[in-house]
Amino acid sequence: MAMTAVQGLAQVNELATRSALSAWNVASDFLIIIILLSAFFLFAWYIGRGQLVAILLAFYTAYALYVSFPYQSYLPTAPALTALLAQIILYGALVLIFYIILRRVVVSDFLYVGIFGLIALSFLGAAFLIALAYHVFPVADVYHFTPPIDMLFAPAKYFWWWFVAPAIGLFFLAR
């Protein structure tokens, strides 16, 4: 009788350990999304929901200018980290410029985004940036994403959907 209790306790301990490890593995696979989602959520929570809308719209306008930037050839191409940083700094500067413009023009006191909408828009903004990292910036030369993230963002056919997702989210969630 005492032996079965010990065996039962060992099985429970093994199950708890395995469950905790698999939960940690899933969380670590999606850590980049969790971090970006948290950053957007905290930004919107403390700065304002209207500013989150402005930054999501700034991502689009900055991308339009980034892809048509006539001086791309002057950006460094090697080493890989320098090339990545140059492109991210260029895109980041364009986002900042358009964020300032849109924050002044678009942000309204009548905008309402609930807590669920805030989380969803934060996720969609994070997914947008990761999709850009996969398909626009040379991130693969510097950082290797986990296989579950690769499955979601690496296929080129998914890029358009991740690209348009924040706009669809804004259409339905921002009132």
Secondary structure, 3 states (H helix, E strand, C coil): CHHHHHHHHHHHHHHHHHHHHHHHHHHHHCHHHHHHHHHHHHHHHHHCHHHHHHHHHHHHHHHHHHHCCCCHHHCCCCCHHHHHHHHHHHHHHHHHHHHHHHHHHCCCCCCCCCHHHHHHHHHHHHHHHHHHHHHCCCHHHCCCCCHHHHHHHCCHHHHHHHHHHHHHHHHHHCC
